[in-house]
Amino acid sequence: MKIKRKILLPIILFIIPCILTGCWDRIELEERLIVVGLAFDCSDSEDSIIITQQYVNPKGIGGGEKGGASQKSAYGNIIVQGSSISDILEKSKNMKGRRPNYEHLKLIIISEDVARTFNLYKLLNAILRHPETPRNTNVLISKEKARLFFEITPNTEDVPVFRMLMLSSNSKIKSGIPPTLKLGDMSKLMAGGKSYTVQCLVMRDGIESPRDTMVTDTTPGKGDIYEINGAAIIKGDTYTLAGWLDEKETDGLNWITGKTESGIVEIKDKDTGQIIIYEVHNAESKIITKVSMSDKMLEYDKLSSKNISFTLKSKIEGTVVEDWLMTSNAFEEGYIEKVELAAQKEVINIIEETLNKIQKELKVDIAGFGKKLNIKYPKVWEKVKDNWEEIFSDVQVNVKVETYVKDYGRQGSKK
């Protein structure tokens, strides 16, 4: 027994250090460069790209008065040009003497030039493969150079990326922007060859007081301000930017999909021309699919866009938030009905304009019509799926809208 103990003890003592390795691969916080944002821009060379990486400086966040002699900036930017994403990430390791860490990556901005020029599925391949990249990273498309948005220090946040994240998260309560797109969801859409929308980041100027705009501009012209407005459309078969939806068209798309709790409808009184503002608080939609052909006809591949049609039924609820008629009385019989009919007409116009844009001009199905066809008529879908967006451009979509005024504010009469 004693002999066994003498043999086992050295073996156990040898095994324990191998199992209890502790934090042998730990990298101290001060040795890490915590990257929170990536901005993609084209370079002057056709075979290279520029990435701006925004990192946070923990010592500069929330400490002391801005502008003080000892106050450190809460963030910094690394700008690197390379022939591939992996090349750029490798070059970045020696830029600041610290190893970049992407576990806290919050935002990716892709400029319009990059989105039109490069296949985004290939471009983001290295980012998606990187073991530190979070799948819940937000993605935006900018109409200007992407790095410009990393050079504007907001008054409301210490780090530009954090300010843009706040704007991006307002998709449910602000009109004119699509739902937030996460990197993981974007990857799934690209893998499936589907077209999709991305929130659009734009720069505005002409504002005289940076204090009034909540932005202090440090690099572009004085008073520049950015906002998220409208949507970029990425085409599924090319993985490139196909075009844009403006604010009103984006509202139309949101009402088609029912993925919104917002929207502004401007109505003009037909008698006086005065404005009434109807604010959408809830939108529900249903897409009904119809295929007018038999299974026997389907076998002979006689299917065309004329055999497929959709009916969009949308229910919109909202509030009258502004009324320039002044003489109107919300308690009078017919007032609510008058507003509802006017709002219905305008909502139908906006939805039909949006459908015309995505069907005829851009030839993309970003509203889920193909998905509905696949669910109800899987055999038909198998015949059309490879050329669906081309077929969809000629498919008839009937629009039916019901609008309801649920509230008219605190002023109900002309008193």
N, C-alpha and C positions, 0 to 999 in steps of 0.2 A: 504493500500500500504506500509506504514511504517512497519507494522507488518510483511509483506512478506519479506521485505528487511532484517529485523532483524533475520528472520529465515534462509534466503538464505545465508547471509554473513558467519555465522559460518560453514555452510555446505561446502561452496566454500573454505574457509580457511582450512578446514579439508581435502578436496579432493586434493588440489594443491600439498601439500608435498608428497602425495602418487604417483602422476603422475610425478612430477619433482624430481626424485630420484637422479639425477646427476650421478656421477661416484662412486657409493657406493661399486661396486665390483672391482674397479681399483687396479691393482698391479703395483707399481712403477718399473721403468726400473731396478734400482739397486737391486731390490728384485727378479728379474728374472734371470734364467740361460738360455741363448739363445742357444739352441742346434741346430747345423747345420748338423751334421752327425751321423749316427749309423753304427757300424760295428758288424757283427754277427760271432761268432766263437764257435766251439765245446769246451766243457770242458772235464776234465778227467772222469767226472761222466756221465753215459749214460742218466740220467734223468734230466740233467740241461744244460744250455747254457750260454755263456758269451756275453754280449753286451758292447761295448765301445762307449760312447757318447762323441762326440767332441763339445765343446761349445766355443763361442767367448768371448774374453775379450776386450770390446770396447776401454778401456784405452791403450791397447797394440798395437792397429792397427795404423800403419803409424806414430808412434811417436818416434822421435829421432833415434840415431844410434844404430844398432843392437849390442848387446854385452855390451852396457853401463851399468853402475851399477844401474841406476834408470829405465832402460828399462824393462817393464813388457812384458811377453809373450802374443801374440795376441790370443792365444787359450789354452785350457786345455782339458784333457781327464778324463772321469769317467769310470772305469771298474767295472762292477757289474755282479755277477753270480746268477742265479736263476732257479727255476723249470719251470717258464713260463714267457712270455713277460710282463704280467701284474705285476707279482711278482717283476721283475727287475725294471720296471718303478716306482713301489711303493717304493722300496728300495732306488732308486735314489734321492728321495725327501729330504733325510736327509744327503746326501753326502757332499754338499758344503754350507749348510745353506741357500740355495736359491732354489726356486721352478723351476724345469726344464720347459722350454717353447718350444713347438715343432712347433710353427707357422712359423718359418723360417727354417725348416728342408729342406736341399738341396740335401742330398745324403745318400743312403743306400748301404753298401757294404756287400755282403754275401760270406763267404769263401767257397771253394770247398767242404770241409768236411761237412759243414752245408747243402749245396745244395744237396749233395748226400744222406745225412742221414735223413733229415727232409722233410716232406711235406710242401712246401713253402706257400701253400694256408692257412694251419693251422698256420704256424709259424708267418705269417704277419697279421693274423686276428686281433690281438689287435692293431697293428699299423694302419691298415685300419679303424678300428672302432673309433680310438682316434679322438676327435673333433678338435684337433689342427693340425693334420697331413695334409700337403698340398698334393694334388693329383698330382702335377707336380714335385714331388721329383724324382731325378734320381736314377736308380738302376744299380749296377755293380756286377759282380761275380769275385772273386779273386782266383787265383791259390794258393796263400800263405795265411797265417793268415791275416784276414781282418784288425785287429787292427794295424798291422805293418805300413800300409799306413797312419795311423793317427799320427804316430810317426816320420815322415820325414818332416822337415820344408823346404819348397821350397824357393829359392831365389826370384822367381818372384811374390810370393804371401805371405801374412802374415799367412794365415791359410791353412793347407793341403787340406781341403775339396774344397776350392775355386780353387786350382790348378787342382785337378782332374775333376772338373766341366768344366774347360777350355779344357782339353784333350777330355772329353766326347763329347763336342759340335762340335768337328772337324770331325764328321762322314761323312759329305757331301764333305769335301775337302781332307780328308786323306784316303788312300787306306787301305784295310784290316780290317776295323771295321764296324759293323752293325749300323743301326740308333739308336739314343738314345732311351732308354726305360724309360717311366715315370711310377710312381707307380700306377696312375689311370688306365693307359692302361694295365699294368701288371695284375691288379685286374680283368679287363674285360676279358682278355685272359684266366685267370685261371677259372673264373666263367663259361666260355664257354667250358672249357676242351680242349683248343687248345694248341699246342706246339708253342714255340716261342724262339727267340734269345735274349741274353743279352750281352752287351759289356763286354769283358774280361780284367781284370786288372792284370798285371803281374809285377814281380820284376826282374830287370836285375842287374847283378854285373859285375865286371871286368873293370869298368871305373876308371881310375886313378885320374882324377881331378874332384871333385864335382863342381867346378866352370864351367868347360866345359859342364857338364851335366845339368846345371841349377838347381841342387838340392843339398842342404846341408844336409847330413845324420846325424841324432843325436842319433839314437838308433841301427839300424842294422849295418852291416859292412861298412867300409869306401867306398864310391863310389857307393853304391847301388842307383839304379834309377828305377822308375816305368814308365810304359807306358800302353796304351790301345791298345791291339793287338788281333785280332781274336774274336771269339764269343763262348759263352756258350749256349748250347741248353737245354731247360727245356721241358721235355716230358709232354704232356697235360693230360694223364690219370693217371700219378703217381705224378705230381707236383714236380718232383725231377730232378737233373742234369742227362742228358742222355749221354753227351759227349761234344766234342769241335770241332770247325772249326778253322783251322789255317788261317793265313793271306790270302793266295791264295784262299782257299776254301770260305772264307768270301767274297772276291771279286767276286767269281763265283756266290754266292748267291745274292749279290747285283745286278749283271748283270741280273740274272733271274727275279728278282722282279722289276728291273728298278729304285730302290731307291738309286741312287748314282750319283755323278758327278765326280767320281775319280776312280783310279785303274791304276796299273802299269803292263804292259805286256812286258816281256823280250823275245826278239826274237833272235835266232841265225841264221846267214846267212848259208844256206845249203852248199855253196861252200867253204867259208873261216872259218866258225865257229865263226866269230866275232859277237859282241853283237849290237843289235839295240833296243832301249828302246822306247816303244809306250805308251804314257800316255793318259788314257781315260778321256775325259771331259764331255761326255754325254752318257747315256745308256737308251734306250727305249726297252721295251719288251711287247710281246703279247702272251698269252697262248690260244691256240685253242683246244677245247675239242671235242672228238669224241666218241660216244657210238655205237657199231655195234650190235644192237639187237632190236627186235620189242617190242611194248608194251605187246603183247600177251606172249612173252617169259618172260618178266619182271614179269608178274602175277604168273608164275610158279617158281619164284625165281631161275632161271637158270643163273643169272648174276655172272660173275667172273672177275678177273683182266684182262683176255684176251679180254673182251668186251670193255674195256675202254682204251683210248690212248690220249696222249696230243702231241701237236706240239708247241715247244717254238720258237718264232721268235724274235730275238734280233738284234737291230740296235745300233752299237757302233761307236762313233765319237771321234777322239783323235788327238794327235800331236806327231811327232817324236821329242823327246827331247834329244836323245843321239844316236850317230852313230859311231861305232868303225871301220867301213870299211875305213873311211878317203878318199878313192879314189872314193867314190860314188858321184854322182851329182844329186841333187833333181830335177834339170831342165831336166835331161835326160829322154827320153821317156821310160816308163816301170819301173822307179824307184818307183814311188808312188804305182803303181799296185803291184809290188813285195812286198813292205812293207805291203800293205793291205791284201794280200793273206796270208802272213806269220803271221800277227796279227790275222787274222780270224781263222787260224788253231790252234793257241795257245789258243785263247779265247774259242773255241769249246772244246779243251782238258780240260781246267780249269772248264768249266761248266759241262762237263760230269763227271769229277772227283768229283765235288761237288754233283751232282745228285746221283752218286754211293754211296757217303758217307751218305747222308741223307735218301736215299731209302733203300739200302741194309744193311748198317751197323747199323745206328741209328734208322731206321724205323720211321721217323717223317716227317710230311708235314709242313715245315716252309716257304714254298714259295707260298702258296695260291692256289695250284692245286685243292684242295677240294672245295674251294670257287667258283672257275670257274665252276666246275662240278655242284655244287648246283644251280648256276645261269641258266645254259643252260639246265640241265636235272634234275629238282627238284624231279621227281619220282624216278629216279635212285639213287639220293643222299639219299632219305629216306631209301632205301634198304641197303646202304653201310655205312652210317654215323657212326654207332655204332662201326664199325670195319674198318674204313677208312684207318688208318695208316698202318695196316697190309696188306690190299689190295693194297694200294699205293706202297708198297715195291716191288710189282711184275708188276706194270703198266708200259707200254712202253712210254717213253718220247723221241720224236724226236727233235733234236736241229738244228736250222738253224740260222746262224749268218751272218750279213753283217757288215763289218768294213770299215771305211772311214778315210783317213788322211786329216784333214782340215788345217793343218799347219805343217811346218817342221823346225820351228825356224828361226833365222836370218841368218843362214849360209845355202845357197842354193847350192853352188858349191864347188869345191875342192880348190878354191883359198884361 
